[in-house]
Amino acid sequence: MNVSSVVFQIVTAGYATYHELATVYGLEAAMNLIEIGQVSDYNKRLREEMENRQH
């Protein structure tokens, strides 16, 4: 079974299940889920960098 990179990213990150992507969410919602995850990861890295500079 070949799945798209969008589906792979969302399912492996735990943002939604494959079933949810197939039945509930559309493409725009799927892309928003990926963007939310990317922004969250970026903000986490920034916080960690700031904390490391303070020590």
N, CA, C and O atoms as a CHARMM CRD file, in Angstrom:
* protein
*
  220
    1    1 MET  N      0.85000  -1.18000   0.00000 PROA 1      0.00000
    2    1 MET  CA     0.00000   0.00000   0.00000 PROA 1      0.00000
    3    1 MET  C      0.88900   1.23500   0.00000 PROA 1      0.00000
    4    1 MET  O      1.72900   1.39100   0.88600 PROA 1      0.00000
    5    2 ASN  N      0.72000   2.09400  -0.96100 PROA 2      0.00000
    6    2 ASN  CA     1.46200   3.34300  -1.02000 PROA 2      0.00000
    7    2 ASN  C      0.56500   4.47800  -0.55500 PROA 2      0.00000
    8    2 ASN  O     -0.54100   4.65500  -1.06600 PROA 2      0.00000
    9    3 VAL  N      1.04300   5.24400   0.41300 PROA 3      0.00000
   10    3 VAL  CA     0.28800   6.40400   0.87600 PROA 3      0.00000
   11    3 VAL  C      1.09900   7.65300   0.59200 PROA 3      0.00000
   12    3 VAL  O      2.32300   7.60200   0.46600 PROA 3      0.00000
   13    4 SER  N      0.40600   8.76900   0.49300 PROA 4      0.00000
   14    4 SER  CA     1.09300  10.02100   0.20400 PROA 4      0.00000
   15    4 SER  C      1.89900  10.47100   1.41600 PROA 4      0.00000
   16    4 SER  O      1.67500  10.01200   2.53600 PROA 4      0.00000
   17    5 SER  N      2.82900  11.36600   1.17300 PROA 5      0.00000
   18    5 SER  CA     3.63600  11.89200   2.27600 PROA 5      0.00000
   19    5 SER  C      2.77600  12.68400   3.24900 PROA 5      0.00000
   20    5 SER  O      3.08000  12.73500   4.44100 PROA 5      0.00000
   21    6 VAL  N      1.70900  13.30100   2.76000 PROA 6      0.00000
   22    6 VAL  CA     0.79200  14.04800   3.63200 PROA 6      0.00000
   23    6 VAL  C      0.14000  13.09300   4.61900 PROA 6      0.00000
   24    6 VAL  O      0.13100  13.34700   5.82400 PROA 6      0.00000
   25    7 VAL  N     -0.40000  12.00500   4.11300 PROA 7      0.00000
   26    7 VAL  CA    -1.04700  11.01300   4.97700 PROA 7      0.00000
   27    7 VAL  C     -0.03100  10.43800   5.95300 PROA 7      0.00000
   28    7 VAL  O     -0.32300  10.30200   7.14100 PROA 7      0.00000
   29    8 PHE  N      1.14400  10.10400   5.47200 PROA 8      0.00000
   30    8 PHE  CA     2.18700   9.54200   6.32600 PROA 8      0.00000
   31    8 PHE  C      2.52600  10.48800   7.47300 PROA 8      0.00000
   32    8 PHE  O      2.58700  10.06500   8.62800 PROA 8      0.00000
   33    9 GLN  N      2.74800  11.76700   7.16400 PROA 9      0.00000
   34    9 GLN  CA     3.11000  12.73700   8.20000 PROA 9      0.00000
   35    9 GLN  C      2.02300  12.86900   9.25600 PROA 9      0.00000
   36    9 GLN  O      2.31600  12.89400  10.45200 PROA 9      0.00000
   37   10 ILE  N      0.78400  12.95300   8.82600 PROA 10     0.00000
   38   10 ILE  CA    -0.32800  13.15600   9.75800 PROA 10     0.00000
   39   10 ILE  C     -0.53900  11.93900  10.64500 PROA 10     0.00000
   40   10 ILE  O     -0.69800  12.07300  11.85800 PROA 10     0.00000
   41   11 VAL  N     -0.54100  10.76600  10.05200 PROA 11     0.00000
   42   11 VAL  CA    -0.80600   9.54300  10.82500 PROA 11     0.00000
   43   11 VAL  C      0.33900   9.24300  11.78100 PROA 11     0.00000
   44   11 VAL  O      0.09600   8.92200  12.94500 PROA 11     0.00000
   45   12 THR  N      1.58800   9.34000  11.31700 PROA 12     0.00000
   46   12 THR  CA     2.71300   9.01300  12.19400 PROA 12     0.00000
   47   12 THR  C      2.89800  10.03700  13.30600 PROA 12     0.00000
   48   12 THR  O      3.43100   9.70600  14.36600 PROA 12     0.00000
   49   13 ALA  N      2.46500  11.27900  13.08100 PROA 13     0.00000
   50   13 ALA  CA     2.54600  12.29900  14.13300 PROA 13     0.00000
   51   13 ALA  C      1.40200  12.16100  15.12800 PROA 13     0.00000
   52   13 ALA  O      1.43900  12.75900  16.20400 PROA 13     0.00000
   53   14 GLY  N      0.38900  11.38000  14.77700 PROA 14     0.00000
   54   14 GLY  CA    -0.73500  11.16900  15.67600 PROA 14     0.00000
   55   14 GLY  C     -1.79200  12.25800  15.61000 PROA 14     0.00000
   56   14 GLY  O     -2.63000  12.36300  16.50500 PROA 14     0.00000
   57   15 TYR  N     -1.76100  13.07400  14.55600 PROA 15     0.00000
   58   15 TYR  CA    -2.74100  14.15900  14.43400 PROA 15     0.00000
   59   15 TYR  C     -4.11100  13.64100  14.02200 PROA 15     0.00000
   60   15 TYR  O     -5.12900  14.24000  14.36800 PROA 15     0.00000
   61   16 ALA  N     -4.14600  12.54600  13.29700 PROA 16     0.00000
   62   16 ALA  CA    -5.40100  11.94100  12.85000 PROA 16     0.00000
   63   16 ALA  C     -5.11400  10.50400  12.43200 PROA 16     0.00000
   64   16 ALA  O     -3.97400  10.13800  12.15000 PROA 16     0.00000
   65   17 THR  N     -6.15600   9.71300  12.40000 PROA 17     0.00000
   66   17 THR  CA    -6.01600   8.33900  11.92300 PROA 17     0.00000
   67   17 THR  C     -6.22900   8.30200  10.41100 PROA 17     0.00000
   68   17 THR  O     -6.74000   9.25200   9.81700 PROA 17     0.00000
   69   18 TYR  N     -5.83500   7.20700   9.81500 PROA 18     0.00000
   70   18 TYR  CA    -6.06900   7.04000   8.37900 PROA 18     0.00000
   71   18 TYR  C     -7.56400   7.09000   8.08500 PROA 18     0.00000
   72   18 TYR  O     -7.98700   7.69500   7.10000 PROA 18     0.00000
   73   19 HSD  N     -8.35100   6.45800   8.93100 PROA 19     0.00000
   74   19 HSD  CA    -9.80900   6.46000   8.74900 PROA 19     0.00000
   75   19 HSD  C    -10.35400   7.88400   8.79000 PROA 19     0.00000
   76   19 HSD  O    -11.19700   8.24800   7.97000 PROA 19     0.00000
   77   20 GLU  N     -9.88000   8.69200   9.74000 PROA 20     0.00000
   78   20 GLU  CA   -10.34000  10.08500   9.82300 PROA 20     0.00000
   79   20 GLU  C     -9.98200  10.86400   8.55800 PROA 20     0.00000
   80   20 GLU  O    -10.78700  11.65100   8.06100 PROA 20     0.00000
   81   21 LEU  N     -8.78700  10.64500   8.04600 PROA 21     0.00000
   82   21 LEU  CA    -8.38600  11.34200   6.82000 PROA 21     0.00000
   83   21 LEU  C     -9.25500  10.93100   5.63600 PROA 21     0.00000
   84   21 LEU  O     -9.55400  11.74300   4.76100 PROA 21     0.00000
   85   22 ALA  N     -9.65000   9.67400   5.61900 PROA 22     0.00000
   86   22 ALA  CA   -10.44600   9.16800   4.50400 PROA 22     0.00000
   87   22 ALA  C    -11.91700   9.55800   4.60100 PROA 22     0.00000
   88   22 ALA  O    -12.61400   9.60900   3.58800 PROA 22     0.00000
   89   23 THR  N    -12.39700   9.83600   5.82400 PROA 23     0.00000
   90   23 THR  CA   -13.83900  10.04700   5.99000 PROA 23     0.00000
   91   23 THR  C    -14.23100  11.40300   6.55400 PROA 23     0.00000
   92   23 THR  O    -15.34400  11.86700   6.30800 PROA 23     0.00000
   93   24 VAL  N    -13.34500  12.05000   7.30300 PROA 24     0.00000
   94   24 VAL  CA   -13.72600  13.28200   8.00200 PROA 24     0.00000
   95   24 VAL  C    -13.04200  14.51000   7.42800 PROA 24     0.00000
   96   24 VAL  O    -13.70000  15.50100   7.11000 PROA 24     0.00000
   97   25 TYR  N    -11.73600  14.44800   7.29600 PROA 25     0.00000
   98   25 TYR  CA   -10.95200  15.61700   6.91300 PROA 25     0.00000
   99   25 TYR  C    -10.73900  15.68500   5.40800 PROA 25     0.00000
  100   25 TYR  O    -10.54800  14.66700   4.74300 PROA 25     0.00000
  101   26 GLY  N    -10.77600  16.89800   4.89000 PROA 26     0.00000
  102   26 GLY  CA   -10.44400  17.13300   3.48800 PROA 26     0.00000
  103   26 GLY  C     -8.97900  17.51700   3.36400 PROA 26     0.00000
  104   26 GLY  O     -8.23600  17.51400   4.34500 PROA 26     0.00000
  105   27 LEU  N     -8.58100  17.84500   2.15400 PROA 27     0.00000
  106   27 LEU  CA    -7.18800  18.18900   1.89800 PROA 27     0.00000
  107   27 LEU  C     -6.76100  19.44000   2.66200 PROA 27     0.00000
  108   27 LEU  O     -5.66600  19.48000   3.22100 PROA 27     0.00000
  109   28 GLU  N     -7.61800  20.45900   2.68800 PROA 28     0.00000
  110   28 GLU  CA    -7.25400  21.69400   3.39500 PROA 28     0.00000
  111   28 GLU  C     -7.03000  21.43200   4.88200 PROA 28     0.00000
  112   28 GLU  O     -6.06600  21.93300   5.46200 PROA 28     0.00000
  113   29 ALA  N     -7.90200  20.66000   5.49500 PROA 29     0.00000
  114   29 ALA  CA    -7.73900  20.32900   6.91100 PROA 29     0.00000
  115   29 ALA  C     -6.46600  19.52400   7.13100 PROA 29     0.00000
  116   29 ALA  O     -5.76100  19.73500   8.11800 PROA 29     0.00000
  117   30 ALA  N     -6.17100  18.61500   6.23100 PROA 30     0.00000
  118   30 ALA  CA    -4.95300  17.81300   6.34800 PROA 30     0.00000
  119   30 ALA  C     -3.71800  18.70200   6.28500 PROA 30     0.00000
  120   30 ALA  O     -2.78200  18.52800   7.06500 PROA 30     0.00000
  121   31 MET  N     -3.71600  19.64800   5.36200 PROA 31     0.00000
  122   31 MET  CA    -2.57900  20.55800   5.24600 PROA 31     0.00000
  123   31 MET  C     -2.46600  21.44300   6.48600 PROA 31     0.00000
  124   31 MET  O     -1.36000  21.74900   6.93200 PROA 31     0.00000
  125   32 ASN  N     -3.59800  21.85300   7.03900 PROA 32     0.00000
  126   32 ASN  CA    -3.58100  22.64400   8.27300 PROA 32     0.00000
  127   32 ASN  C     -3.00100  21.84300   9.43300 PROA 32     0.00000
  128   32 ASN  O     -2.26000  22.39000  10.25000 PROA 32     0.00000
  129   33 LEU  N     -3.32500  20.56300   9.51400 PROA 33     0.00000
  130   33 LEU  CA    -2.76800  19.71600  10.56700 PROA 33     0.00000
  131   33 LEU  C     -1.25000  19.65200  10.46900 PROA 33     0.00000
  132   33 LEU  O     -0.55400  19.72400  11.48200 PROA 33     0.00000
  133   34 ILE  N     -0.74200  19.51900   9.25700 PROA 34     0.00000
  134   34 ILE  CA     0.71400  19.48800   9.06600 PROA 34     0.00000
  135   34 ILE  C      1.32600  20.82100   9.46500 PROA 34     0.00000
  136   34 ILE  O      2.35500  20.85500  10.14000 PROA 34     0.00000
  137   35 GLU  N      0.70000  21.92100   9.05200 PROA 35     0.00000
  138   35 GLU  CA     1.24000  23.24400   9.38200 PROA 35     0.00000
  139   35 GLU  C      1.24200  23.48100  10.89000 PROA 35     0.00000
  140   35 GLU  O      2.20900  24.02000  11.42900 PROA 35     0.00000
  141   36 ILE  N      0.19000  23.09000  11.56000 PROA 36     0.00000
  142   36 ILE  CA     0.12900  23.23000  13.01800 PROA 36     0.00000
  143   36 ILE  C      1.27800  22.46900  13.66300 PROA 36     0.00000
  144   36 ILE  O      1.93500  22.98000  14.57000 PROA 36     0.00000
  145   37 GLY  N      1.51800  21.25900  13.20200 PROA 37     0.00000
  146   37 GLY  CA     2.62300  20.46200  13.74000 PROA 37     0.00000
  147   37 GLY  C      3.96900  21.09900  13.48500 PROA 37     0.00000
  148   37 GLY  O      4.83200  21.10000  14.36300 PROA 37     0.00000
  149   38 GLN  N      4.16400  21.64500  12.28700 PROA 38     0.00000
  150   38 GLN  CA     5.43600  22.28300  11.95400 PROA 38     0.00000
  151   38 GLN  C      5.67700  23.52300  12.80700 PROA 38     0.00000
  152   38 GLN  O      6.78700  23.73500  13.29400 PROA 38     0.00000
  153   39 VAL  N      4.65300  24.33700  12.98900 PROA 39     0.00000
  154   39 VAL  CA     4.78500  25.54100  13.81400 PROA 39     0.00000
  155   39 VAL  C      5.06200  25.15500  15.25600 PROA 39     0.00000
  156   39 VAL  O      5.89100  25.77700  15.92000 PROA 39     0.00000
  157   40 SER  N      4.37900  24.13900  15.74100 PROA 40     0.00000
  158   40 SER  CA     4.60100  23.67300  17.10400 PROA 40     0.00000
  159   40 SER  C      6.03700  23.19500  17.29800 PROA 40     0.00000
  160   40 SER  O      6.67600  23.53300  18.29400 PROA 40     0.00000
  161   41 ASP  N      6.54200  22.41500  16.35400 PROA 41     0.00000
  162   41 ASP  CA     7.93000  21.93300  16.43000 PROA 41     0.00000
  163   41 ASP  C      8.92200  23.09000  16.38600 PROA 41     0.00000
  164   41 ASP  O      9.90200  23.09900  17.13100 PROA 41     0.00000
  165   42 TYR  N      8.67300  24.05900  15.52000 PROA 42     0.00000
  166   42 TYR  CA     9.55000  25.22700  15.39900 PROA 42     0.00000
  167   42 TYR  C      9.57700  26.01500  16.71000 PROA 42     0.00000
  168   42 TYR  O     10.64200  26.39600  17.19300 PROA 42     0.00000
  169   43 ASN  N      8.39900  26.25200  17.27300 PROA 43     0.00000
  170   43 ASN  CA     8.32700  26.99400  18.53400 PROA 43     0.00000
  171   43 ASN  C      9.02600  26.24700  19.66500 PROA 43     0.00000
  172   43 ASN  O      9.67100  26.86300  20.51400 PROA 43     0.00000
  173   44 LYS  N      8.90200  24.93900  19.67900 PROA 44     0.00000
  174   44 LYS  CA     9.57700  24.12900  20.69600 PROA 44     0.00000
  175   44 LYS  C     11.08800  24.27600  20.57900 PROA 44     0.00000
  176   44 LYS  O     11.77800  24.43500  21.58600 PROA 44     0.00000
  177   45 ARG  N     11.60600  24.22400  19.34600 PROA 45     0.00000
  178   45 ARG  CA    13.05400  24.39500  19.14300 PROA 45     0.00000
  179   45 ARG  C     13.51300  25.78100  19.58600 PROA 45     0.00000
  180   45 ARG  O     14.57300  25.91600  20.19600 PROA 45     0.00000
  181   46 LEU  N     12.72400  26.80800  19.28200 PROA 46     0.00000
  182   46 LEU  CA    13.08700  28.16400  19.70900 PROA 46     0.00000
  183   46 LEU  C     13.15500  28.26900  21.22800 PROA 46     0.00000
  184   46 LEU  O     14.09300  28.85000  21.77300 PROA 46     0.00000
  185   47 ARG  N     12.16100  27.70500  21.91000 PROA 47     0.00000
  186   47 ARG  CA    12.16000  27.72900  23.38100 PROA 47     0.00000
  187   47 ARG  C     13.38700  27.02300  23.93000 PROA 47     0.00000
  188   47 ARG  O     14.02900  27.51500  24.85900 PROA 47     0.00000
  189   48 GLU  N     13.71600  25.86100  23.35200 PROA 48     0.00000
  190   48 GLU  CA    14.88100  25.10700  23.81900 PROA 48     0.00000
  191   48 GLU  C     16.16800  25.89500  23.60000 PROA 48     0.00000
  192   48 GLU  O     17.04500  25.90000  24.46300 PROA 48     0.00000
  193   49 GLU  N     16.28800  26.56100  22.45300 PROA 49     0.00000
  194   49 GLU  CA    17.47700  27.37600  22.18600 PROA 49     0.00000
  195   49 GLU  C     17.58700  28.52800  23.17300 PROA 49     0.00000
  196   49 GLU  O     18.67300  28.82600  23.67000 PROA 49     0.00000
  197   50 MET  N     16.47000  29.17000  23.45500 PROA 50     0.00000
  198   50 MET  CA    16.47700  30.29000  24.40200 PROA 50     0.00000
  199   50 MET  C     16.84300  29.82000  25.80500 PROA 50     0.00000
  200   50 MET  O     17.58900  30.49500  26.51500 PROA 50     0.00000
  201   51 GLU  N     16.32400  28.67400  26.19900 PROA 51     0.00000
  202   51 GLU  CA    16.64200  28.12700  27.51600 PROA 51     0.00000
  203   51 GLU  C     18.11700  27.75300  27.60500 PROA 51     0.00000
  204   51 GLU  O     18.74700  27.96800  28.64100 PROA 51     0.00000
  205   52 ASN  N     18.67000  27.20100  26.53800 PROA 52     0.00000
  206   52 ASN  CA    20.08400  26.81600  26.52700 PROA 52     0.00000
  207   52 ASN  C     20.99400  28.03200  26.59400 PROA 52     0.00000
  208   52 ASN  O     22.07300  27.95600  27.18200 PROA 52     0.00000
  209   53 ARG  N     20.59200  29.13700  26.01300 PROA 53     0.00000
  210   53 ARG  CA    21.39200  30.36200  26.05400 PROA 53     0.00000
  211   53 ARG  C     21.41000  30.97900  27.44300 PROA 53     0.00000
  212   53 ARG  O     22.36700  31.66000  27.80900 PROA 53     0.00000
  213   54 GLN  N     20.36500  30.74600  28.21400 PROA 54     0.00000
  214   54 GLN  CA    20.26900  31.32300  29.55500 PROA 54     0.00000
  215   54 GLN  C     21.10900  30.55700  30.56400 PROA 54     0.00000
  216   54 GLN  O     21.38800  31.06900  31.64800 PROA 54     0.00000
  217   55 HSD  N     21.51300  29.35000  30.23000 PROA 55     0.00000
  218   55 HSD  CA    22.27200  28.52300  31.18400 PROA 55     0.00000
  219   55 HSD  C     23.73300  28.60800  30.94500 PROA 55     0.00000
  220   55 HSD  O     24.51300  27.97500  31.65700 PROA 55     0.00000
